[in-house]
Amino acid sequence: MKFGRLGVFTFTDTMNAAQLADLAQRVEGLGYSTLWYPEVFHYETFGVGGYLLSKSRKLIVGSGIANIYARDPAAAAMGHNTLNELYDGRFVLGLGVSHAPLVSGVRGHEYKRPVATMRAYLDGMDGAWNATHTSPAGKQVVLAALGPKMSELAGQRTLGAFPYNVTPQQAATSRNVMGPKAAVICEQKVCLTEDPMLARQVARANLAMYLTLPNYYENWYRLGFNESDLHNGGSDRLMDAMVLWGSAETIKSKLRAYFDRGADQVVIQPLSSSGRTEPDWKALEALASL
């Protein structure tokens, strides 16, 4: 699969059918190559993925990220096959281990060692494909990989990595670990405003949950931040890195740093400066060419 230069990420759980259809059609109409959506608590990942695919023609749709604790490996393999068979190979299955509080506290599963668990899950998918003689010619899978070991696994066993809540340094790190052939797909939140106080207010509102999750803050330490950056809702420097703000041209120049560091695709998550949950379409329109 050839990932285009720019993708879009947005939360879909609060959208109804009409809004989801509009999302897919508008993202495609603006020329973005890929629409990524998370799996949280409302919509099931293959169900919403199929709906988004049905409302678009050429748009690549990717789960960003499907929780491996939500279904067994055979179900994931079947879902991958189903959506790619029915929608011209336009589906990418992004897989992740999620976070201990969400897996144990919400789903009631034991949260196990991330890399070993993911490796076993990929083995299970391969086993299901082989046992049923349904192994696809191209396994369109990526991993939510932040640390070096998960990134190495992504490069060895899948198309590449989809790191979230990162800086351009992550692109360089992922590329160095995975080599030249694997895809490096980096999510980046943006807020189209030139008001630093407003931008940081938006950033803190959106980052509050992530500040409590070890998978993220431990990776921030690897990227050069420290424990003090987590205090009082997050430091300005952490907020400014996680949510790029300014004019469209300023944001574009910062996004280009990902490509300079080895990213194949930058996935823009456009946060509304008004606090609305829907994507900021003005931002997506302004950043569609980069």
Legacy VTK file of the C-alpha trace (Angstrom):
# vtk DataFile Version 3.0
C-alpha trace
ASCII
DATASET POLYDATA
POINTS 290 float
0.000 0.000 0.000
1.175 3.506 -0.857
0.297 5.905 1.922
-0.314 9.436 0.721
1.493 12.376 2.212
-1.370 13.628 4.397
-4.049 11.922 6.442
-6.722 13.042 8.893
-7.490 11.701 12.352
-10.683 12.430 14.236
-12.826 10.874 16.958
-15.980 9.325 15.523
-17.847 8.067 18.588
-20.009 11.182 18.917
-20.949 11.331 15.212
-24.211 9.998 13.815
-24.594 8.288 10.441
-25.039 11.511 8.473
-22.036 13.120 10.139
-19.849 10.092 9.489
-20.815 10.092 5.816
-20.094 13.808 5.587
-16.731 13.261 7.297
-15.591 10.654 4.777
-16.793 12.634 1.773
-15.317 15.957 2.887
-11.942 14.475 3.827
-11.789 12.755 0.437
-12.957 15.912 -1.343
-10.153 17.940 0.227
-7.603 15.535 -1.220
-6.404 13.806 1.954
-5.417 10.236 1.210
-6.309 8.544 4.480
-8.909 8.885 7.215
-7.903 7.402 10.572
-10.350 6.856 13.431
-9.899 5.400 16.930
-11.673 2.576 18.703
-12.963 3.884 22.011
-16.255 2.793 23.591
-19.171 3.477 21.239
-18.557 2.226 17.705
-16.959 -1.122 16.907
-13.903 -0.658 14.720
-14.802 -2.802 11.688
-18.397 -1.638 11.698
-17.558 2.060 11.527
-14.666 1.381 9.152
-16.983 -0.323 6.700
-19.461 2.534 6.890
-16.766 5.143 6.177
-15.502 3.077 3.252
-19.019 2.789 1.858
-19.378 6.572 1.818
-16.149 7.206 -0.121
-14.677 6.109 -3.426
-10.883 6.208 -3.221
-10.234 7.220 0.376
-8.049 4.875 2.427
-9.659 4.239 5.811
-7.575 3.078 8.760
-8.336 2.010 12.304
-6.176 4.201 14.459
-6.086 2.199 16.599
-8.075 -1.051 17.028
-7.620 -2.499 20.508
-6.274 -6.070 20.367
-8.061 -6.857 23.630
-11.417 -6.200 21.929
-11.349 -9.331 19.709
-9.304 -12.455 19.140
-6.708 -12.628 16.357
-8.922 -14.673 14.044
-11.689 -12.067 14.257
-9.172 -9.350 13.411
-7.910 -11.329 10.414
-11.470 -11.850 9.188
-12.321 -8.182 9.636
-9.224 -7.187 7.687
-10.188 -9.548 4.863
-13.824 -8.481 4.819
-13.274 -4.754 4.462
-10.460 -5.081 1.945
-12.383 -7.591 -0.170
-15.545 -5.481 -0.221
-13.907 -2.069 -0.628
-11.119 -2.440 -3.175
-8.269 -2.926 -0.720
-8.757 0.486 0.914
-8.699 -0.595 4.560
-5.686 -0.497 6.888
-5.905 -2.352 10.181
-4.060 -0.379 12.816
-3.522 -2.486 15.945
-2.504 -1.437 19.436
-2.212 -2.764 22.977
-4.120 0.219 24.403
-3.497 1.126 28.075
-3.776 -0.780 31.329
-6.631 1.304 32.840
-8.734 0.893 29.691
-7.984 -2.800 29.243
-8.273 -3.927 32.878
-10.634 -1.320 34.275
-13.077 -1.078 31.369
-12.790 -4.334 29.402
-11.940 -6.614 32.310
-8.874 -8.223 30.723
-5.427 -8.724 32.185
-3.036 -6.200 30.666
0.066 -8.140 29.699
3.547 -7.279 28.463
2.918 -5.103 25.391
5.491 -6.338 22.888
5.170 -10.037 23.720
1.379 -9.749 23.641
1.393 -7.990 20.289
3.800 -10.520 18.814
1.568 -13.370 19.951
-1.462 -11.590 18.480
0.229 -11.221 15.091
1.193 -14.896 15.273
-2.454 -15.690 15.952
-3.603 -13.686 12.934
-1.096 -15.473 10.718
-2.227 -18.783 12.146
-5.875 -17.994 11.406
-5.072 -16.907 7.858
-3.041 -20.046 7.230
-5.560 -22.416 8.816
-8.436 -21.066 6.732
-6.399 -20.552 3.551
-7.487 -16.894 3.459
-4.127 -15.207 3.779
-4.270 -12.012 1.695
-1.620 -11.142 -0.837
-0.994 -7.947 1.091
-1.494 -7.795 4.847
-2.452 -4.169 5.371
-1.609 -3.862 9.050
0.262 -1.227 11.055
1.042 -1.022 14.764
0.645 1.723 17.324
4.354 1.787 18.092
6.145 4.326 20.267
9.104 2.600 21.895
11.973 0.938 20.029
10.904 -2.669 20.662
7.339 -2.199 19.416
8.672 -0.163 16.483
11.077 -2.971 15.620
8.186 -5.444 15.681
6.140 -3.139 13.455
8.949 -2.980 10.919
9.465 -6.732 10.945
5.858 -7.921 10.825
3.650 -5.149 9.401
3.609 -2.257 6.961
4.933 0.073 9.638
4.106 2.214 12.650
1.424 4.733 13.590
2.826 6.681 16.568
0.432 9.087 18.340
1.146 12.104 20.576
4.641 12.589 19.216
7.069 15.148 17.805
9.132 15.046 14.585
11.897 13.362 16.566
9.669 10.281 16.703
9.758 10.045 12.920
13.547 9.901 13.003
13.556 7.349 15.820
10.986 5.126 14.131
12.783 5.332 10.795
16.110 4.455 12.398
14.648 1.397 14.137
12.454 0.124 11.292
14.667 0.828 8.303
13.908 2.441 4.946
11.022 0.261 3.750
8.552 0.409 6.632
5.929 3.161 6.716
6.249 5.869 9.371
2.839 7.478 9.900
2.806 10.221 12.545
-0.269 11.815 14.112
-0.086 15.527 14.959
-2.745 17.694 16.594
-3.140 21.246 15.326
-5.141 24.291 16.377
-5.562 27.043 13.815
-5.201 30.098 16.031
-2.488 32.685 16.623
-3.524 33.147 20.255
-1.060 31.157 22.408
-3.280 31.213 25.497
-6.247 29.853 23.554
-4.127 27.215 21.819
-2.723 25.970 25.138
-6.177 25.953 26.677
-7.358 23.718 23.843
-4.244 21.584 24.177
-4.658 21.018 27.915
-8.320 20.113 27.487
-7.406 17.498 24.869
-4.241 16.171 26.511
-5.519 15.797 30.079
-6.249 12.072 29.789
-3.003 11.288 27.980
-0.922 12.896 30.746
-1.966 10.036 33.049
-1.054 7.164 30.715
2.460 5.687 31.089
2.726 4.570 27.456
2.570 8.212 26.410
4.494 10.030 29.107
7.306 7.483 29.071
7.666 8.105 25.350
7.653 11.861 25.953
10.641 11.308 28.218
12.379 9.545 25.317
11.572 12.574 23.154
13.278 14.986 25.548
10.558 16.006 28.002
10.658 15.258 31.719
8.396 14.767 34.702
8.037 18.502 35.277
6.331 18.800 31.885
3.400 16.772 33.245
2.619 19.102 36.153
-0.235 21.612 36.337
-2.005 20.358 33.231
1.199 20.131 31.204
3.983 22.595 30.506
3.714 25.149 27.735
6.521 23.463 25.832
4.774 20.079 25.950
1.454 21.612 24.907
3.083 23.526 22.053
4.706 20.315 20.808
1.600 18.162 21.057
-0.716 20.778 19.507
0.867 22.915 16.806
-0.713 26.353 16.554
-0.326 29.594 14.627
-1.188 30.638 11.096
-1.675 27.990 8.431
1.800 28.707 7.054
3.370 28.444 10.504
1.706 25.110 11.134
2.692 23.846 7.674
6.336 24.681 8.293
6.247 22.709 11.552
4.516 19.746 9.918
7.204 19.596 7.229
9.704 18.724 9.949
8.137 15.247 10.089
8.988 14.610 6.451
12.472 15.984 6.993
12.925 13.376 9.749
11.694 10.439 7.665
7.900 10.287 7.967
5.883 8.915 5.058
2.587 10.408 6.181
1.560 13.093 8.643
-1.917 12.592 10.072
-3.503 15.890 11.070
-5.909 15.957 13.996
-7.587 19.382 13.692
-8.772 20.633 17.092
-11.393 23.340 17.174
-10.368 26.519 18.980
-14.012 26.899 20.079
-13.931 23.617 21.957
-16.369 21.792 19.662
-15.811 18.079 19.270
-16.101 17.966 15.471
-12.972 18.510 13.355
-12.001 22.063 12.451
-12.766 22.127 8.738
-11.105 25.517 8.275
-7.856 23.979 9.465
-8.235 20.964 7.182
-8.951 23.221 4.214
-5.937 25.424 4.974
-3.532 22.497 5.487
-4.680 20.230 2.652
-1.657 21.114 0.522
1.693 20.705 2.186
LINES 1 291
290 0 1 2 3 4 5 6 7 8 9 10 11 12 13 14 15 16 17 18 19 20 21 22 23 24 25 26 27 28 29 30 31 32 33 34 35 36 37 38 39 40 41 42 43 44 45 46 47 48 49 50 51 52 53 54 55 56 57 58 59 60 61 62 63 64 65 66 67 68 69 70 71 72 73 74 75 76 77 78 79 80 81 82 83 84 85 86 87 88 89 90 91 92 93 94 95 96 97 98 99 100 101 102 103 104 105 106 107 108 109 110 111 112 113 114 115 116 117 118 119 120 121 122 123 124 125 126 127 128 129 130 131 132 133 134 135 136 137 138 139 140 141 142 143 144 145 146 147 148 149 150 151 152 153 154 155 156 157 158 159 160 161 162 163 164 165 166 167 168 169 170 171 172 173 174 175 176 177 178 179 180 181 182 183 184 185 186 187 188 189 190 191 192 193 194 195 196 197 198 199 200 201 202 203 204 205 206 207 208 209 210 211 212 213 214 215 216 217 218 219 220 221 222 223 224 225 226 227 228 229 230 231 232 233 234 235 236 237 238 239 240 241 242 243 244 245 246 247 248 249 250 251 252 253 254 255 256 257 258 259 260 261 262 263 264 265 266 267 268 269 270 271 272 273 274 275 276 277 278 279 280 281 282 283 284 285 286 287 288 289
